[in-house]
Amino acid sequence: MDGDYVIGGVFSIHHYVHTVKHNYTTMPEPMKCTGSIDSRELRLSYAMVFAIEEINNSTQLLPGIKLGYQIHDSCAAVPLAVHLAFQLSNGLDPVFYTGNNCSQSGMVMAIVGESGSTPSISMSRIIGSFNIPLVSHFATCACLSNKQQYPAFFRTIPSDQFQADALAKLVKHFGWTWIGAVRSDSDYGNNGMASFLNAAQKEGICVEYSVSFYRTHPRSRIQRVADVIRRSTAMVIVAFAASGDLKILLEELSHEPSPPRQWIGSEAWVTNPDMLRFSFCAGAIGFGIQQSVIPGLRDFLLDLSPSKVAASPVLTEFWEGAFNCRLNKHLPIVCDGTEDIQTLQSLYTDTSQLRITNMVYKAVYAIAHAIHNAVCQEASSTTQCDKNTRIESKQVLTQLKKVNFSQNGYDVSFDANGDPVATYELVNWQKSESGSIEMVTVGYYDASLPVGQEFRIKRNLTWVEGGTQVPVSVCSDSCRPGTRKVLQKGKPICCYDCIPCPEGEISNVTDSPDCFPCPKEFWPNAERDTCFPKPVEFLSFDEVLGIILAAFSVGGACLAIITAAVFFRHRTSPIVRANNSELSFLLLFSLTLCFLCSLTFIGAPSEWSCMLRHTAFGITFVLCISCVLGKTIVVLMAFKATLPGSNVMKWFGPPQQRMTVVSFTFIQVLICIIWLVVSPPFPMKNLTVYKERIILECALGSAIGFWAVLGYIGLLAAFCFVLAVLARKLPDNFNEAKLITFSMLIFCAVWITFIPAYVSSPGKFTVAVEIFAILASSFGLILCIFAPKCFIILFKPEKNTKKHLMNKNES
């Protein structure tokens, strides 16, 4: 249609071009479109006509000016799109100007189109040289945002870069980390998938396979792609493909269905109603352009009179295909005029979900506003437009960059790259009650919102096979807390093994890449996902070992007290008087303390108990050994005193005996005082013996002090043992040196074996070994020295006489 200013339109009304074989001898025939008409593309072309007629009837936009249009079918083919680009840029004027001054009077002001990215790229490279704006309604390739290569390109549909980011966030939102990817082998599919894969990689999503195909590829190529899908393990498939391409793949898959797959679609096919016939894709989700309402469009589309149909070859082909009849009366099944387009179920007449149609509508209005701003002047309250003003397409290009208006409630503007604000609807293919599949809007995506707030879901989704649970698509199941991820060699990062954390380490989050050690005083639980305080262990009165040792300790003390009571009861008897009763009572007192001091080793160590246990043990044992040593010396001195002319006993009488005991004990007291002053024992938490628990023990403070105390005890015991050995064969029943020898032998044996046992025993058993040594040596002393005497006192009183004691030992 002619007009004061003409707008071009290029749509993919057909999808195939008749293949021409060139013989290079005759001029090739013009390219012809083949295949069936794409009813949706036909609707898009007539939406452009509707918008232009609406503008021509407007008193606000371009008043008094008539816009014309010239619409062409590119057949979705690059060669034909290039041909149309040259045709539209050459102008419509049949007169060829040979002069130097070319008026460009017939050149279109701008072009609406193309539907595909690849044809749009080809057209934009050509018409961009002439500064003719190309405003696309459906070319989404992110590459077209490059203003250096495509300075005259604009679009009313968002760039695939936004869609790719949105799809990656969608996949991540539902926890899918193992996906398959299919794409059209075109600029749209290749560039869109590249953007998606880049965004997916940033989100930690792995791709099992990425395959491409095109509708003109041989069937063997399509079959190979279908086989890849059938053999794959990924539950989720992201398809960045044109609807015409994906239709071929889905038809191939329908012959031999693959296992159930969750399809994620790009806008090009997921909102195409013609694709809903593939029922095995039910549950598919994807982003689409927002639905819109264009008042009056449906009535315009349905206003097809027989004369209009007959006058247009495209409408004729559509009519004959829709009603399965022929308008040519010479052909069978002639259209008889009863065909009613009002009842026709077709994508041409379906205006229930206007998405891309609104993009065409907005593109036409954007061009109209640019022309309006170039030729019209605002005068007071009126707008003056001069249709005789000759403008160039470059002026329209300049004004297009500035347009900012609202039409039917939809804002239209372009950023520096010629792109609009990216807003999408999240579309879900759901089965209706009637069993048919319908598109349902379940959420929104707005790229202009702050990070993290762009994506929101407003209602429940239906998944593959009508499921309500989100399908799982992972290469490896998530590693539970207590394990860490170890990548499988030669596979993507989403494929890994779950390895339990090493001993002493935990992980408390799912899919942890590392385990970390617990603090020193903590230890993992059995699941190794939490650190708990280590149990503190010490020899307590509550456990069996502590009770047994305490019982023996108290029993030993009671035994010593009972023995002392027996001796006191029979203190006038010969056997008690002959055994130096003063040293005997002192020895029994020291043995009672030795038994009781072992109780200080049981229970939780504290500062005072640590200092008390070692010093009390050292002092009481020295007191005990000093008494035994005194008794041994008394035996020797007593024997020497029986020799003629001996005056030994006056040199080792009771005062000297007391002084000996006090002197030896004082030395030990002095050693203990120095030890306590310089580096006393102290309570400490031993974390090295056991990894999983803490041993609460008394540190020695100064090891020298500890071994000095033990060494002094050992020195006295060895000296006492030597003297007792020397006196063991003295010829009287009075002689108790034999008993002292046995007691010292037991004492020394116990404490010699104590040293390696003490060093090698772990944890609380170190304390138990020390208590055992104290009790064993104490019982050895009391049993060897006092048991025979008590036996005679209590059970053999006939031997408790001076005469019996003074008999010579003939053995």
URCOR-V293602 format. One record per backbone hydrogen bond with DSSP energy under -1.0 kcal/mol. NH is the residue of the N-H (numbers start at 0). CO is the residue of the C=O. Records with the same first field share a line. If there is no record, write none. Layout:
NH=CO / CO
//
This chain:
3=65
4=65
6=67
7=109
8=69
9=111
10=71
12=10
17=31
33=15
37=12
41=37
42=38
43=39
44=40
45=41
46=42
47=43
48=44
49=45
50=46
51=47
52=48
53=49
54=50
55=51
56=52
57=54
64=61
67=4
68=0
69=6
71=8
73=10
76=73
80=76
81=77
82=78
83=79
84=80
85=81
86=82
87=83
88=84
89=85
106=103
107=87
108=5
110=132
111=7
112=134
119=115
120=116
121=117
122=118
123=119
124=120
125=121
126=122
127=123
128=125
130=127
131=126
133=151
134=110
135=153
143=140
144=141
145=142
149=145
152=149
153=133
154=417
155=135
159=139
162=158
163=159
164=160
165=161
166=162
167=163
168=164
169=165
170=166
171=167
172=168
173=169
174=171
175=170
176=472
177=472
178=205
179=235
180=208
181=237
182=210
183=239
184=212
185=183
189=185
190=186
191=187
192=188
193=189
194=190
195=191
196=192
197=193
198=194
199=195
200=196
201=197
202=198
203=200
204=199
205=176
207=178
210=180
212=182
216=213
221=217
222=218
223=219
224=220
225=221
226=222
227=223
228=224
229=225
230=226
231=227
236=261
237=179
238=263
239=181
245=241
246=242
248=244
249=245
250=246
251=247
252=248
253=249
261=234
263=236
264=284
265=238
268=265
269=265
271=268
274=271
275=272
277=274
278=276
280=277
281=278
282=428
283=280
284=262
285=426
287=424
291=353
296=293
299=295
300=296
301=297
303=301
308=304
309=305
310=306
315=311
316=312
317=313
318=314
319=315
320=316
321=317
322=318
324=319
325=332
330=327
334=325
342=339
349=345
359=355
360=356
361=357
362=358
363=359
364=360
365=361
366=362
367=363
368=364
369=365
370=366
371=367
372=368
373=369
374=370
375=371
376=383
378=381
381=378
383=376
385=374
388=385
394=391
395=391
396=392
397=393
398=394
399=395
400=396
401=398
404=411
406=409
409=406
411=404
414=418
417=414
423=444
424=287
425=442
426=285
427=439
428=283
429=437
431=435
434=431
437=429
439=427
441=425
442=425
443=455
444=423
445=453
446=421
448=445
452=449
455=443
457=441
458=441
462=466
465=462
466=463
482=479
483=498
484=511
485=496
487=494
490=487
494=491
496=485
498=483
500=481
504=501
505=515
506=527
510=478
515=505
517=503
521=518
522=531
524=529
527=524
531=522
533=520
536=693
546=542
547=543
548=544
549=545
550=546
551=547
552=548
553=549
554=550
555=551
556=552
557=553
558=554
559=555
560=556
561=557
562=558
563=559
564=560
565=561
566=562
567=563
568=564
569=565
570=567
572=569
576=572
577=573
583=579
584=580
585=581
586=582
587=583
588=584
589=585
590=586
591=587
592=588
593=589
594=590
595=591
596=592
598=595
599=596
600=597
601=598
602=538
609=605
610=606
611=607
612=608
613=609
614=610
615=611
616=612
617=613
618=614
619=615
620=616
621=617
622=618
623=619
624=620
625=621
626=622
627=623
628=624
629=625
630=626
631=627
632=628
633=629
634=630
635=631
636=632
637=633
638=634
639=635
640=636
642=639
645=642
650=647
656=652
657=653
658=654
659=655
660=656
661=657
662=658
663=659
664=660
665=661
666=662
667=663
668=664
669=665
670=666
671=667
672=668
673=669
674=670
675=671
676=672
677=673
678=674
681=698
683=696
685=694
693=534
694=685
695=536
696=683
698=681
701=699
705=701
706=702
707=703
708=704
709=705
710=706
711=707
712=708
713=709
714=710
715=711
716=712
717=713
718=714
719=715
720=716
721=717
722=718
723=719
724=720
725=721
726=722
729=726
731=729
732=806
733=804
739=735
740=736
741=737
742=738
743=739
744=740
745=741
746=742
747=743
748=744
749=745
750=746
751=747
752=748
753=749
756=752
757=753
758=754
759=755
760=756
764=761
765=762
767=763
768=764
769=765
770=766
771=767
772=768
773=769
774=770
775=771
776=772
777=773
778=774
779=775
780=776
781=777
782=778
783=779
784=780
785=781
789=785
790=786
791=787
792=788
793=789
794=790
798=795
799=796
800=798
804=800
805=801
809=807
//
